[in-house]
Amino acid sequence: MAFAVALLSRTKQYTECPPLMEEDKYIDSRQKLEIILKPMEGAEETGLIIHEELCSGCGNCVVACPVNVANDPHGSGRGFGPTNEKVIFRVENGKVKAANIEECRRFGKDRILCRACIDPCPTEAIEFV
């Protein structure tokens, strides 16, 4: 159970489990685990994944993010594009990009499970794993 929690928190890799990697009797389990963990590849420390192939660049996440609103009251806070570099989300070349991810409410010791950027996304391009 402790190893499973470490996998989900991304402090361990499934390849660090010797029986899983060495014993043929666990090959089915290993393959299933690879499928389950695949979405976590490329995720930010917060678990954020932006599926650029799904993103329409609408900017709903940019203006819905409470951190963007707090850090940029004259741009994102009023429903406009960001006016400074402190924001987490911005639309560049028609796709949402993330920066300053350490500012996300899901980051760090005092994190909360905020969904403000996920809920308004019409294409489900933003995901936390």
Summary of the structure (lengths in Angstrom):
residues: 129
radius of gyration: 17.7
end to end distance: 18.7
largest distance: 59.3
contacts: 326
relative contact order: 0.17
helix: 38%
strand: 11%
